[in-house]
Amino acid sequence: MSQAIAQTPATFPVLGIPLHLLENYAAWLAARLRQHQGGHVVTLNAEMAMQAEKTPELAQVIRQAELVIPDGAGVVLYLKLYGHHVQRSPGIELAEALIQDLGHQGQGHSVFFFGAAPGVADKAAQVWQHRLPNLAIAGSQHGFLSQEDQPAFRQTLQALQPSLILVGLGVPRQEYWIAEHRALCPHAIWIGVGGSLDIWAGTKERAPKWLREHHLEWVYRLYQEPWRWRRMLALPHFAWKALLARIRH
């Protein structure tokens, strides 16, 4: 067993949610993939942390995950207040690193794309297949399944046993869905990837690099989806709670 697998990452609480501290999340997960050790990955940002604080069910799902990474700039700032200097690890970049790793491993590992509107997951799979001809794609499925279609989909997923399952159903629906269904593929890495499928498929664009580097990706998302403004109110609330928590600490 490799050292990356043997060692359990240290954690630090972000508003009561344990976040794992690693220098390279992708390498740790890639090692688990090679060892056929599954797990649920949560990409924590300020909005999700605030939801978890108000929703015990969501907090419990996150606490049960094998890996919780700092996806948002607010979470990185929170950690910095306590002396933990970590790099932001966007879920889309983590997923891309694992896909590329699978594409170079050859036989024995596959990826499944699930979520988004009809046609999006299929297109995302096609894009990745074009980029990495050796990538084994187990399948793809949109996220608008009817109640009648869900049992057949679960059976298909269980039969395929992909190594990496990327679930784009939005927060917190994707976290609940993974927690409920991860037993279908116990050796798989499950990641909630939000709108990443749309970006890979080309139906949406990611923020320019300079915005991402200055922790302003949320501004671009608000520009693209102005209906998010109510949800974005969680950001200043999170920042205020982070400062209060630090002062009390």
N, C-alpha and C positions, 0 to 999 in steps of 0.2 A: 504494500500500500504506500502511495506516495506521501510525502510530508504534507502537501497541500490538503490531502484528504484527512490525514491523521489529526491535524490541528483544527480545533473548532475556533472560528474567529471570535475575537473579543467583541463586546458590545458596549454601547453607551446609550442611555435613554434620551430620547427626544420627545418631550412632553409625555413621558411614560412609556413610549414605544422603543423597544430595544433595536438599535441600528448597529449593524456589523461593521467593524473597522478592518479594512484590508487595503493593501496597496494596489492589488490587481484582482478585481472581482472576476473578470473574464477568465483569468488563468485558473483561479480556484474552481470555477464552474466547469471549465474545460477538463480539468483533472477528474471531477466527479463524473462527467460524461464518459470519459475513457474507462472509468471504473464501474460504469452502469449504476451509479448511485444517484437516485432522483432527488428532487426537491422543488419547493415552491419559492420563487424569487419575487419579492415585493419591491417596487421602485418608489421609495417614499419621497414625497414632496410636502410642502407646507400645507397645501389644501387637504391632502389625505391625512396628515397628522391631526389637523383640526377636526376632520370628520371622525377619526378614530377616538378622539377625546370625548366626543359627544355620543358615539355609538359603540357600546361595549362589544357587540357582535363583531364589528369590523376590527376593533383592537385585538380581539382574541384571534381572529384569522391571521393578522399580521404577526402576532407573537408566536404563532405556530409555524411560521415560514422558516425555512432553513437559511435563507439569506435575505436581509433587508438592506438595500443600498441607498445612498444619498442622491436621489434623482434631481431634486430641486435646489436652487440657489439659497433659498431660505434655510433649508436643512444644513447646508454647508456652513452658512453664517452662524447658525445655532451651535454647531460643533466647534467652530472657531472661537466662540465666546468662552468655551470651556477648555481651550488649549489643544483641541484636536484639529489639526490642519489636514483635511482630506480633499481630494479632488472630486468635483461633481461627476457623477457617473450616470448620464442619461440612459434610460432603459433602452432606447432605440440603438444607441451605440453598443451597449452590452449585447443585445440580441444580434446585431450585425457581426460582432466579433465571434460569437458562438457559431453563427451560420457559416462564416468563413472558415472557422476551425473544422466544422463538419465537412465542408466542401473539399478540404484537403486531406481528410482522414480516409476517404474512400468508402468501401463497403462496411456494413455493420451499424451505421448510424444514419438516422433520417430526421427530417423536420416536418412539422405539420403547422399550417397556417389556419387559424380560426378566428372569425369575427368580421366586423365592418359590414358594409352594405353588400348586397348581391353583386358578384363580379369582382370585388376589390381583392379579396383573399386569393382568388384564382390568378388575377393579374400580378399580384405581389409574388406569387410562387413562380410565375412565368419569368418575371424580371430577374429573380434570383437564379433560376435555372439557366438563363442566358449568361449571367455574370459568372456562374460557377457550374460549368457543364457536368462536373463530377459530383455535384451535390445530390444526395438522395432525398427526394421530396416524397413523403408518405402520402400527402394529400392536402386539400384545402377545403374550407367550408365557410360560407358567410354566416353572420351572426343573427340572422333573422329567421331562425328555425321556429316552426310551429310546435305546439305541444305534442302533436301527433308524430312529428318527424324526429323528435329528440331521442327517443329510445333507440331508433335505428342508427342515429349518429353515434350514440354512446357505444353501441355494439361495434361499429366500424372502427372507432378510435381504439377500443380495447383489442380488436383483432390485429390492428396495424402495429401497435406498440412503438410509436415514434420515440426517438431519443430526446427531441426538443419540441415542445409544444408552445407556440406563441399565440396568446389569447388577447384579441383586441376588442373588448366589449365595453371599455370605459370603466372609470373608477366610480363606485366600488364594485360594480356588477362583476367585473372580471375576477376580482379577488375572491368573491363569494363562490363564483362558478368553479374556480380552480380548487378551492378548499373542498367543495362538495364532490368533485369528480376526479381528483388526483389519484385515488385508489385504482382507477381504471388502468393507469399506466404508472405503476409504482417506481419504475426505474427511469422515468423521464424527468427532465428539467422543465418545469412549467413557469412561464413568465407572462405577466400581464403587460402588454405592450401598448395599450391605449390606441392612439391614432397612427402608430407606426405603419400599419398595413396600408393606410391611405397614402402615406408618404412614399413607401416603396412602390406602390402601384401608380404613383404619379397623379392621383386625384387631389392631393394637397401638397403644399411645399413647406419644408422646414425653414425655420428662421435663418437668415444669413449668418455666416460664421462669426462675424464681428459682434453681432447681437448675442450669440451663444457664449462667446468668450467673455463678454461683459455681464453675464448672468441676466440678460434681458430677453430671453426667449419667450417668456410669458407675455411680454408686450406684443410680440409678433402674433402670438396665438390669439390674443384679445383683438388685434386688428383683423385677423382672419375670421374670428368667430365672436362678434361683439356681444352675442347673447350670453357669453361667459362672464359678463361684468359682475353679476351677483356672486358667482363662485369665487371671483378674484378678490372679493372683499375679505376672504380668509387670509390673504397675504399680509396686510398691515396688522390684522388681529394676531396672527402668528408671531410677527416680529415683536409686537408689544409684549406678548406672553413670554417670548424668549428672553427679552430684557428683564422683565420682572422676575423670572425664574433665576436668572443669573445673579441679580441683586440679592435675592433671598438666599441663594446658595452661598 
